Amino acid sequence: MSRGIAALRPRIHHHSAGVVVLEGDSCLVMRRGDEWIFPKGHLEERERPIDAAVREVREETGIEIEVDGYVGSTRYEFGPADGPSMTKRVDWYWGHPVGGELRVEAVFDEALFLPSADVPSRLTHDADREIATQAFAFAGGRDLVDTEDRSP
């Protein structure tokens, strides 16, 4: 019995880590084209997720951070229909800036701190909105307000 063409596609696994960077009642977000996201990136060989998360924030934004806690993980698949299926796991942390100057890595268009109330409507992906809500809750019971109706 056939499991379908999708089951026959090679699968490549990626492991990344990222940080929801909070400063007071603001949150760091980044834009690449039309996509608004949090800083994140792949783990180097033998690198722990928490170390990769700190490194990626520094590389992508110029901000030095201190991690305050673990938020959770997200998983998603991507890739061309005629190529390998890529599965990505992202471990998420929340933290705060301790130094550096905000600048954007060349692959991004901008990075900025937004008021928490503006974050949900700006983020592109539902999983990022959920991670942001969890991070703000861990950071003192604050919650992101999302007034935009996202029903289909």
Secondary structure in CASP SS format (residue, H / E / C, confidence):
PFRMAT SS
TARGET T0000
AUTHOR 0000-0000-0000
METHOD secondary structure of the structure
MODEL  1
M C 1.00
S C 1.00
R C 1.00
G C 1.00
I H 1.00
A H 1.00
A H 1.00
L H 1.00
R C 1.00
P C 1.00
R E 1.00
I E 1.00
H E 1.00
H E 1.00
H E 1.00
S E 1.00
A E 1.00
G E 1.00
V E 1.00
V E 1.00
V E 1.00
L E 1.00
E E 1.00
G C 1.00
D C 1.00
S E 1.00
C E 1.00
L E 1.00
V E 1.00
M E 1.00
R E 1.00
R E 1.00
G C 1.00
D C 1.00
E E 1.00
W E 1.00
I E 1.00
F C 1.00
P C 1.00
K E 1.00
G E 1.00
H E 1.00
L C 1.00
E C 1.00
E C 1.00
R C 1.00
E C 1.00
R C 1.00
P H 1.00
I H 1.00
D H 1.00
A H 1.00
A H 1.00
V H 1.00
R H 1.00
E H 1.00
V H 1.00
R H 1.00
E H 1.00
E H 1.00
T H 1.00
G C 1.00
I E 1.00
E E 1.00
I E 1.00
E E 1.00
V E 1.00
D E 1.00
G E 1.00
Y E 1.00
V E 1.00
G E 1.00
S E 1.00
T E 1.00
R E 1.00
Y E 1.00
E E 1.00
F E 1.00
G C 1.00
P C 1.00
A C 1.00
D C 1.00
G C 1.00
P C 1.00
S E 1.00
M E 1.00
T E 1.00
K E 1.00
R E 1.00
V E 1.00
D E 1.00
W E 1.00
Y E 1.00
W E 1.00
G E 1.00
H E 1.00
P E 1.00
V E 1.00
G E 1.00
G E 1.00
E C 1.00
L C 1.00
R C 1.00
V C 1.00
E C 1.00
A C 1.00
V C 1.00
F C 1.00
D C 1.00
E E 1.00
A E 1.00
L E 1.00
F E 1.00
L E 1.00
P E 1.00
S H 1.00
A H 1.00
D H 1.00
V H 1.00
P H 1.00
S H 1.00
R H 1.00
L C 1.00
T C 1.00
H C 1.00
D H 1.00
A H 1.00
D H 1.00
R H 1.00
E H 1.00
I H 1.00
A H 1.00
T H 1.00
Q H 1.00
A H 1.00
F H 1.00
A H 1.00
F H 1.00
A C 1.00
G C 1.00
G C 1.00
R C 1.00
D C 1.00
L C 1.00
V C 1.00
D C 1.00
T C 1.00
E C 1.00
D C 1.00
R C 1.00
S C 1.00
P C 1.00
END
